[in-house]
Amino acid sequence: MEDRTFRNAMGRFATGVTVITVEDDDGIHGMTANAFMSVSLDPKLVLVSIDNSASMLEKMKNTKTFGISFLSEAQRYLSMHYARQKLYDKEIDFDIIDGVPVLRHSLAALACDFYQQIPAGDHTLFLGEVDEILFDDGEPLTFYKGQYGRIEDTE
């Protein structure tokens, strides 16, 4: 099977958009990711998948905590910034939850303790144990077939 065929099929699974954040001696770093899922309620575990060629990989491997921010439609510019599609040249606002940076005004923001990493093909899976959560209002930013989208109200 061609790589493009597989990517096109996976792109037909609509997802939300997250930004993964870590902080080190050089500051706060982030990466847009739609490969995210909830894993377990006890303990409260979530998973993110990071390409082994991503600059964020080493930062994730060297951290004890990380943040996950669920983006709203109004935060599309942050998704594009952290995906390196279109850089945002203004200051980005963060909240700090238990020492973990997350994007301010996200629909939900999770502070995670590193739990486990698992090599998986050309990606590495990172499990985090959720320590704290912040909520905000808004409509979710979605991703489908390689494009940002929105959820239409059918009522």
Backbone bond lengths (Angstrom), bond angles and torsions (degrees), N, CA, C in turn:
res aa  C-N    CA-C-N  psi(-1)  N-CA   C-N-CA  omega(-1)  CA-C   N-CA-C  phi
1 M - - - 1.452 - - 1.527 108.61 -
2 E 1.293 116.00 138.98 1.464 122.23 178.30 1.532 110.21 -71.36
3 D 1.333 117.18 145.49 1.466 121.66 176.56 1.523 110.92 -56.26
4 R 1.344 116.95 -41.67 1.473 121.47 -177.31 1.526 110.23 -63.36
5 T 1.329 117.92 -38.22 1.470 120.91 178.45 1.523 110.37 -61.41
6 F 1.332 115.72 -45.89 1.466 120.25 178.94 1.529 110.52 -62.61
7 R 1.338 117.23 -46.79 1.474 120.92 179.87 1.525 110.84 -60.70
8 N 1.322 117.66 -42.20 1.468 120.80 179.60 1.527 111.22 -63.21
9 A 1.328 116.86 -40.39 1.469 119.90 178.17 1.528 110.33 -65.32
10 M 1.331 117.93 -45.73 1.467 121.24 -179.59 1.533 111.26 -64.88
11 G 1.318 117.10 -31.29 1.463 121.57 177.94 1.514 113.38 -66.84
12 R 1.316 116.95 -14.93 1.463 121.02 178.41 1.525 112.07 -84.19
13 F 1.311 116.47 -0.25 1.462 120.97 173.27 1.529 106.88 -95.09
14 A 1.320 116.72 107.49 1.465 121.14 -178.38 1.526 109.87 -67.94
15 T 1.325 115.65 136.35 1.458 120.56 -179.32 1.519 110.07 -133.03
16 G 1.305 114.36 167.01 1.450 120.79 165.59 1.522 107.45 -83.61
17 V 1.317 115.75 179.10 1.463 121.02 -179.58 1.527 108.23 -124.20
18 T 1.326 115.77 132.69 1.456 121.16 178.25 1.524 109.77 -122.19
19 V 1.318 115.16 161.68 1.460 121.70 167.31 1.517 106.64 -123.57
20 I 1.328 115.18 127.03 1.457 122.79 177.59 1.527 106.76 -92.28
21 T 1.325 117.88 133.16 1.472 120.94 -178.40 1.520 110.66 -128.93
22 V 1.323 114.30 144.14 1.468 122.75 173.52 1.519 107.36 -139.28
23 E 1.320 115.21 159.06 1.464 119.91 175.79 1.520 108.42 -127.48
24 D 1.337 114.77 135.23 1.459 120.44 174.72 1.525 108.35 -135.78
25 D 1.307 117.50 -167.09 1.467 121.19 -178.06 1.522 112.98 -62.12
26 D 1.339 117.62 -21.67 1.469 122.04 -179.85 1.524 112.65 -90.53
27 G 1.326 118.14 -1.39 1.453 120.77 179.05 1.517 112.63 118.15
28 I 1.334 115.24 -159.41 1.462 122.62 -179.25 1.524 108.75 -94.36
29 H 1.333 115.51 133.94 1.457 122.04 179.29 1.520 108.40 -123.39
30 G 1.336 116.34 147.81 1.448 119.81 179.65 1.509 112.61 -141.69
31 M 1.321 115.02 160.91 1.455 122.51 178.57 1.521 109.11 -148.60
32 T 1.325 116.70 131.14 1.457 121.32 175.11 1.524 109.18 -72.53
33 A 1.326 116.21 137.14 1.463 120.77 178.80 1.517 110.02 -148.09
34 N 1.331 115.85 134.84 1.458 118.10 170.95 1.520 110.24 -110.57
35 A 1.347 117.07 -0.89 1.466 121.67 175.70 1.529 108.23 -89.45
36 F 1.310 114.94 81.54 1.465 124.02 -176.45 1.518 107.85 -137.65
37 M 1.318 116.37 145.41 1.466 119.33 172.96 1.517 111.05 -158.18
38 S 1.315 114.76 154.16 1.453 122.67 170.15 1.517 107.17 -78.90
39 V 1.345 117.29 139.62 1.466 120.97 -174.90 1.532 112.29 -115.64
40 S 1.329 117.57 -44.85 1.463 120.15 -170.03 1.521 109.95 -149.84
41 L 1.331 115.82 147.33 1.454 121.53 175.19 1.524 110.96 -91.97
42 D 1.331 117.18 -30.37 1.462 120.51 -179.09 1.524 109.93 -138.56
43 P 1.326 118.71 96.02 1.461 126.33 2.89 1.530 110.79 -76.86
44 K 1.318 116.60 167.82 1.467 122.54 -178.88 1.529 108.64 -78.32
45 L 1.349 115.77 98.15 1.459 121.71 -175.48 1.516 111.71 -116.27
46 V 1.326 115.65 142.88 1.460 123.54 172.49 1.529 107.75 -128.15
47 L 1.330 115.76 163.03 1.456 121.85 -177.00 1.519 110.22 -132.81
48 V 1.328 116.28 138.22 1.465 122.18 169.83 1.521 107.32 -126.86
49 S 1.323 115.59 147.16 1.457 122.26 -179.58 1.520 108.20 -113.28
50 I 1.342 115.88 128.05 1.459 120.58 -176.79 1.525 109.72 -125.02
51 D 1.326 115.69 129.76 1.461 122.63 178.10 1.523 109.24 -58.95
52 N 1.330 116.27 136.96 1.462 120.49 -178.51 1.524 113.29 -65.79
53 S 1.331 117.98 -15.04 1.464 120.10 177.02 1.532 112.41 -94.59
54 A 1.334 118.08 -2.80 1.469 121.62 -178.67 1.527 110.87 -72.10
55 S 1.333 115.77 141.37 1.462 119.90 178.12 1.530 111.33 -64.70
56 M 1.303 118.23 -21.48 1.466 122.59 179.93 1.529 112.23 -73.35
57 L 1.321 118.09 -18.85 1.460 120.81 -174.79 1.523 112.18 -57.13
58 E 1.306 118.57 -51.08 1.469 121.14 -178.71 1.525 111.42 -64.96
59 K 1.325 116.60 -36.10 1.464 119.75 178.17 1.532 110.14 -63.72
60 M 1.337 116.75 -40.46 1.467 120.39 178.18 1.531 110.87 -68.08
61 K 1.311 116.97 -38.60 1.465 120.19 -179.63 1.522 112.04 -66.61
62 N 1.345 116.48 -24.10 1.463 120.92 -175.79 1.516 113.79 -104.00
63 T 1.318 117.81 13.23 1.457 120.15 -177.85 1.529 111.26 -111.69
64 K 1.309 115.17 156.00 1.463 120.63 174.05 1.521 110.88 -103.72
65 T 1.359 116.01 -14.82 1.462 121.45 179.55 1.524 109.42 -141.08
66 F 1.318 115.81 154.47 1.469 120.32 173.83 1.511 108.77 -154.39
67 G 1.331 115.13 160.21 1.450 121.57 179.48 1.517 111.02 -112.02
68 I 1.320 116.04 153.36 1.456 122.58 174.14 1.525 106.63 -132.81
69 S 1.330 116.14 122.07 1.464 122.03 -179.63 1.519 109.16 -113.13
70 F 1.337 117.21 125.08 1.467 122.53 176.44 1.524 106.84 -86.37
71 L 1.318 117.14 118.11 1.458 120.47 -172.45 1.525 113.44 -82.99
72 S 1.326 114.22 146.53 1.463 122.28 173.15 1.528 108.47 -93.95
73 E 1.333 116.20 166.85 1.473 120.58 175.98 1.524 110.92 -53.70
74 A 1.331 116.64 -37.98 1.461 120.95 -177.76 1.524 112.17 -67.75
75 Q 1.322 117.93 -11.83 1.466 121.85 -177.91 1.530 112.95 -105.22
76 R 1.315 117.43 18.39 1.471 120.43 178.63 1.523 110.76 -53.62
77 Y 1.321 117.20 -39.33 1.466 120.77 -179.45 1.534 111.36 -59.38
78 L 1.336 117.61 -31.41 1.470 120.66 177.68 1.529 110.68 -73.09
79 S 1.318 117.12 -38.03 1.457 120.22 175.09 1.521 109.95 -60.15
80 M 1.329 116.26 -46.54 1.466 120.97 -179.07 1.531 111.06 -65.62
81 H 1.320 116.76 -37.84 1.468 120.92 178.76 1.526 110.39 -63.10
82 Y 1.329 117.53 -51.35 1.455 120.77 -175.69 1.532 113.05 -77.21
83 A 1.339 117.44 -12.03 1.467 121.26 171.38 1.531 110.11 -91.70
84 R 1.325 115.93 -0.82 1.473 123.27 -178.67 1.530 112.20 61.21
85 Q 1.341 116.08 32.86 1.458 121.57 176.67 1.522 110.83 -88.56
86 K 1.338 115.71 -39.74 1.464 121.60 -179.33 1.518 106.65 -154.52
87 L 1.340 116.00 107.68 1.459 119.99 -175.78 1.521 111.47 -69.95
88 Y 1.306 115.43 138.51 1.461 124.18 177.78 1.516 106.48 -95.76
89 D 1.318 117.23 123.04 1.474 120.26 -171.37 1.525 114.21 -97.51
90 K 1.326 117.10 10.37 1.464 119.94 176.64 1.517 109.64 -106.03
91 E 1.312 115.49 169.14 1.460 119.80 179.19 1.524 110.19 -66.64
92 I 1.317 116.01 138.01 1.465 122.43 178.84 1.520 108.14 -98.86
93 D 1.334 115.95 132.78 1.458 121.64 -178.08 1.526 111.33 -89.16
94 F 1.325 114.48 131.72 1.454 121.66 178.67 1.520 109.62 -121.59
95 D 1.316 114.87 150.81 1.453 122.18 163.80 1.525 104.88 -104.64
96 I 1.314 116.32 153.12 1.456 121.41 176.31 1.528 107.48 -115.65
97 I 1.339 116.19 119.01 1.457 122.00 179.08 1.526 106.99 -111.94
98 D 1.310 117.43 114.85 1.466 121.05 179.87 1.525 111.72 49.70
99 G 1.340 116.41 39.73 1.456 121.75 178.37 1.521 114.75 83.89
100 V 1.323 117.81 2.26 1.468 122.26 -177.13 1.524 109.69 -106.64
101 P 1.361 118.18 126.20 1.462 119.75 178.87 1.526 111.65 -77.90
102 V 1.333 115.79 135.49 1.464 123.34 173.78 1.524 107.64 -136.20
103 L 1.319 116.63 158.15 1.459 120.65 -178.59 1.525 110.88 -74.97
104 R 1.323 115.21 127.11 1.467 121.42 179.95 1.530 110.00 -63.54
105 H 1.293 117.07 142.71 1.470 126.44 177.35 1.526 113.40 71.28
106 S 1.330 118.22 20.24 1.468 120.69 173.58 1.520 108.89 -72.55
107 L 1.336 116.89 156.25 1.461 120.60 178.82 1.523 110.72 -59.21
108 A 1.317 115.13 -41.21 1.464 122.36 172.34 1.516 106.44 -149.30
109 A 1.308 115.92 146.14 1.467 121.24 178.55 1.519 107.50 -134.07
110 L 1.330 115.76 127.17 1.455 122.13 -175.89 1.520 110.47 -110.56
111 A 1.309 116.63 133.65 1.465 121.87 169.54 1.522 105.96 -99.85
112 C 1.339 116.31 123.25 1.462 121.47 -174.08 1.520 111.57 -121.11
113 D 1.320 115.18 141.78 1.452 122.03 168.42 1.519 107.30 -93.45
114 F 1.337 116.77 136.46 1.456 120.82 177.37 1.532 109.09 -55.93
115 Y 1.331 116.94 132.59 1.456 122.60 -178.69 1.530 111.63 -115.99
116 Q 1.342 116.08 -49.00 1.459 119.95 -177.70 1.519 109.55 -166.45
117 Q 1.346 116.59 150.52 1.460 120.82 170.55 1.520 108.27 -123.38
118 I 1.337 114.62 144.52 1.456 120.54 -175.67 1.521 108.65 -134.98
119 P 1.347 118.73 117.99 1.464 119.72 173.79 1.532 108.92 -64.92
120 A 1.337 116.23 137.37 1.467 120.44 -179.15 1.529 108.63 -148.66
121 G 1.331 116.63 91.96 1.463 120.28 -179.63 1.509 110.82 63.43
122 D 1.328 116.90 -129.39 1.463 120.80 -179.29 1.535 112.49 -90.34
123 H 1.321 117.19 14.36 1.461 123.29 176.95 1.524 110.16 -127.72
124 T 1.321 115.40 165.83 1.461 122.04 170.79 1.527 106.95 -123.40
125 L 1.325 115.56 132.13 1.459 121.49 178.91 1.522 108.52 -94.10
126 F 1.328 116.11 131.70 1.455 121.85 178.14 1.512 108.73 -115.95
127 L 1.324 115.42 122.41 1.455 121.53 174.35 1.516 108.11 -97.62
128 G 1.320 115.34 134.72 1.453 121.32 176.42 1.510 110.56 -124.58
129 E 1.327 116.14 141.80 1.458 120.61 174.33 1.520 107.41 -93.61
130 V 1.329 116.11 120.20 1.463 121.58 -175.64 1.520 109.55 -71.78
131 D 1.321 114.43 124.47 1.460 121.94 -177.05 1.526 111.67 -101.30
132 E 1.331 115.77 -36.38 1.470 120.73 -176.83 1.517 108.69 -155.03
133 I 1.348 116.21 154.99 1.472 122.40 -177.97 1.528 109.59 -137.80
134 L 1.342 115.67 139.58 1.469 122.76 168.88 1.520 108.20 -115.51
135 F 1.333 117.41 148.51 1.465 122.89 178.11 1.519 110.12 -123.07
136 D 1.335 115.98 152.00 1.456 122.48 171.32 1.528 107.18 -146.65
137 D 1.321 117.25 168.68 1.459 121.85 -179.10 1.515 110.68 -94.59
138 G 1.320 115.33 161.92 1.453 122.00 176.94 1.516 110.59 146.01
139 E 1.324 115.28 178.61 1.460 122.29 177.28 1.524 108.41 -101.00
140 P 1.334 118.33 143.17 1.464 120.26 -175.65 1.528 112.98 -72.05
141 L 1.317 115.37 144.90 1.460 121.81 169.44 1.515 106.60 -84.15
142 T 1.325 117.04 126.92 1.460 120.78 -178.74 1.525 110.49 -115.58
143 F 1.338 114.74 163.68 1.453 121.98 179.77 1.517 107.84 -137.63
144 Y 1.357 116.37 128.07 1.458 121.75 -176.87 1.520 108.86 -152.03
145 K 1.336 116.07 129.21 1.464 122.41 179.16 1.526 111.65 52.50
146 G 1.342 116.14 41.03 1.461 120.59 175.74 1.514 114.94 76.92
147 Q 1.336 117.36 11.85 1.461 121.42 -177.20 1.528 110.37 -130.64
148 Y 1.326 115.17 148.20 1.463 119.24 170.93 1.515 108.01 -72.44
149 G 1.323 115.23 148.27 1.456 119.40 -179.37 1.513 110.23 -142.66
150 R 1.294 114.36 -169.60 1.457 121.26 176.71 1.508 109.17 -146.53
151 I 1.294 115.56 157.10 1.457 120.70 178.77 1.519 107.21 -91.07
152 E 1.331 115.33 125.06 1.457 120.67 178.79 1.511 109.41 -89.64
153 D 1.322 116.93 134.71 1.439 122.39 176.82 1.531 108.01 -73.84
154 T 1.327 117.16 123.44 1.464 120.96 -177.05 1.520 112.83 -96.55
155 E 1.317 118.06 2.40 1.465 120.04 -179.04 1.495 111.34 -83.90
